[in-house]
């Protein structure tokens, strides 16, 4: 098992399981898309083999996360901002790094 701890990190298991997490800050005040780059790439077979979960980080909007996952690639994913704010958010991605 390989582990990298911190705000953006991962736990890579020998059986192929990969858990990654991170923190993102949105500096824009309008609807847009934001690309989040993963610390380690997931396997593609033929499409990326992982799921993403998003939650609010801090502030008065803690009850609502205005993000939708738009697309997955093996080394990044794209989210859309569904509201106008500079909301910080945390993400968690779980999937495979090998078969």
Contact map, one row per residue, 1 for C-alpha under 8 A:
111000000011110000000000000000000000000000000000000000000000000000000000000000000000000000000000000
111100000011100000000000000000000000000000000000000000000000000000000000000000000000000000000000000
111110001111000000000000000000000000000000000000000000000000000000000000000000000000000000000000000
011111001110000000000000000000000000000000000000000000000000000000000000000000000000000000000000000
001111111100000000000000000000000000000000000000000000000000000000000000000000000000000000000000000
000111111000000000000000000000000000000000000000000000000000000000000000000000000000000000000000000
000011111000000000001110000000000000000000000000000000000000000000000000000000000000000000000000000
000011111100000000011110000000000000001000000000000000000000000000000000000000000000000000000000000
001111111110000000011100000000000000001000000000000000000000000000000000000000000000000000000000000
001110011111000001111000000000000000001100000000000000000000000000000000000000000000000000000000000
111100001111100001110000000000000000000000000000000000000000000000000000000000000000000000000000000
111000000111110111100000000000000000000000000000000000000000000000000000000000000000000000000000100
110000000011111111000000000000000000000000000000000000000000000000000000000000000000000000000000000
100000000001111110000000000000000000000000000000000000000000000000000000000000000000000000000000000
000000000000111110000000000000000000000000000000000000000000000000000000000000000000000000000000010
000000000001111111000000000000000000000000000000000000000000000000000000000000000000000000000001111
000000000001111111100000000000000000000000000000000000000000000000000000000000000000000000000111110
000000000111100111110000000000000000000001000000000000000000000000000000000000000000000000000111100
000000000111000011111000000000000000000000000000000000000000000000000000000000000000000000011110000
000000011110000001111100000000000000011000000000000000000000000000000000000000000000000000011100000
000000111100000000111110000000000000000000000000000000000000000000000000000000000000000001111000000
000000111000000000011111000000000000000000000000000000000000000000000000000000000000000001110000000
000000110000000000001111100000000000000000000000000000000000000000000000000000000000000111100000000
000000000000000000000111110000000001000000000000000000000000000000000000000000000000000111100000000
000000000000000000000011111000000000000000000000000000000000000000000000000000000000011110000000000
000000000000000000000001111100000000000000000000000000000000000000000000000000000000111100000000000
000000000000000000000000111110000000000000000000000000000000000000000000000000000000011000000000000
000000000000000000000000011111000000000000000000000000000000000000000000000000000001110000000000000
000000000000000000000000001111100000000000000000000000000000000000000000000000000001110000000000000
000000000000000000000000000111110000000000000000000000000000000000000000000000001011100000000000000
000000000000000000000000000011111000000000000000000000000000000000000000000000011111000000000000000
000000000000000000000000000001111100000000000000000000000000000000000000000000011000000000000000000
000000000000000000000000000000111110000000000000000000000000000000000000000001111000000000000000000
000000000000000000000000000000011111000000000000000000000000000000000000000001111000000000000000000
000000000000000000000000000000001111100000000000000000000000000000000000000111100000000000000000000
000000000000000000000001000000000111110000000000000000000000000000000000000111100000000000000000000
000000000000000000000000000000000011111000000000000000000000000000000000001110000000000000000000000
000000000000000000010000000000000001111110000000000000000000000000000000001110000000000000000000000
000000011100000000010000000000000000111110000000000000000000000000000000001000000000000000000000000
000000000100000000000000000000000000011111000000000000000000000000000000001000000000000000000000000
000000000000000000000000000000000000011111100000000000000000000000000000011100000000000000000000100
000000000000000001000000000000000000000111110001110000000000000000000000011000000000000000000011110
000000000000000000000000000000000000000011111001100000000000000000000000010000000000000000000001110
000000000000000000000000000000000000000001111111100000000000000000000000010000000000000000000000000
000000000000000000000000000000000000000000111111100000000000000000000000000000000000000000000000000
000000000000000000000000000000000000000000011111000000000000000000000000000000000000000000000000000
000000000000000000000000000000000000000000011111100000000000000000000000110000000000000000000000000
000000000000000000000000000000000000000001111111110000000000000000000001110000000000000000000000000
000000000000000000000000000000000000000001111011111000000000000000000000010000000000000000000011000
000000000000000000000000000000000000000001000001111100000000000000000000000000000000000000001111000
000000000000000000000000000000000000000000000000111110000000000000000000000000000000000000001110000
000000000000000000000000000000000000000000000000011111000000000000001000000000000000000000111100000
000000000000000000000000000000000000000000000000001111100000000000000000000000000000000000111000000
000000000000000000000000000000000000000000000000000111110000000010100000000000000000000011110000000
000000000000000000000000000000000000000000000000000011111000000010000000000000000000000011100000000
000000000000000000000000000000000000000000000000000001111100111110000000000000000000001111000000000
000000000000000000000000000000000000000000000000000000111110010000000000000000000000001111000000000
000000000000000000000000000000000000000000000000000000011111110000000000000000000000001110000000000
000000000000000000000000000000000000000000000000000000001111110000000000000000000000001000000000000
000000000000000000000000000000000000000000000000000000000111111000000000000000000000000000000000000
000000000000000000000000000000000000000000000000000000010111111110000000000000000000001000000000000
000000000000000000000000000000000000000000000000000000011111111110000000000000000000000000000000000
000000000000000000000000000000000000000000000000000000010001111110000000000000000000000000000000000
000000000000000000000000000000000000000000000000000000010000111111000000000000000000000000000000000
000000000000000000000000000000000000000000000000000001110000111111100000000000000000001010000000000
000000000000000000000000000000000000000000000000000000000000000111110000000000011110000000000000000
000000000000000000000000000000000000000000000000000001000000000011111000000000111100000000000000000
000000000000000000000000000000000000000000000000000000000000000001111100000000111100000000000000000
000000000000000000000000000000000000000000000000000100000000000000111111000011110000000000000000000
000000000000000000000000000000000000000000000000000000000000000000011111000011110000000000000000000
000000000000000000000000000000000000000000000000000000000000000000001111100011100000000000000000000
000000000000000000000000000000000000000000000001000000000000000000001111110111000000000000000000000
000000000000000000000000000000000000000000000011000000000000000000000011111110000000000000000000000
000000000000000000000000000000000000000011110011100000000000000000000001111110000000000000000000000
000000000000000000000000000000000000111111000000000000000000000000000000111110000000000000000000000
000000000000000000000000000000000011110010000000000000000000000000000001111111000000000000000000000
000000000000000000000000000000000011110000000000000000000000000000001111111111100000000000000000000
000000000000000000000000000000001111000000000000000000000000000000001111000111110000000000000000000
000000000000000000000000000000001111000000000000000000000000000000111110000011111000000000000000000
000000000000000000000000000000111100000000000000000000000000000001111100000001111100000000000000000
000000000000000000000000000001111100000000000000000000000000000001110000000000111111000000000000000
000000000000000000000000000000100000000000000000000000000000000001110000000000011111000000000000000
000000000000000000000000000001100000000000000000000000000000000001000000000000001111100000000000000
000000000000000000000000000111100000000000000000000000000000000000000000000000001111110000000000000
000000000000000000000000010111000000000000000000000000000000000000000000000000000011111000000000000
000000000000000000000000111110000000000000000000000000000000000000000000000000000001111100000000000
000000000000000000000000111000000000000000000000000000011110100010000000000000000000111110000000000
000000000000000000000011110000000000000000000000000000011100000000000000000000000000011111000000000
000000000000000000000011100000000000000000000000000001111100000010000000000000000000001111100000000
000000000000000000001111000000000000000000000000000001111000000000000000000000000000000111110000000
000000000000000000001111000000000000000000000000000111100000000000000000000000000000000011111000000
000000000000000000111100000000000000000000000000000111000000000000000000000000000000000001111100000
000000000000000000111000000000000000000000000000011110000000000000000000000000000000000000111110000
000000000000000011110000000000000000000000000000011100000000000000000000000000000000000000011111000
000000000000000011100000000000000000000001000000111000000000000000000000000000000000000000001111100
000000000000000111000000000000000000000001100000110000000000000000000000000000000000000000000111111
000000000001000111000000000000000000000011100000000000000000000000000000000000000000000000000011111
000000000000001110000000000000000000000001100000000000000000000000000000000000000000000000000001111
000000000000000100000000000000000000000000000000000000000000000000000000000000000000000000000001111
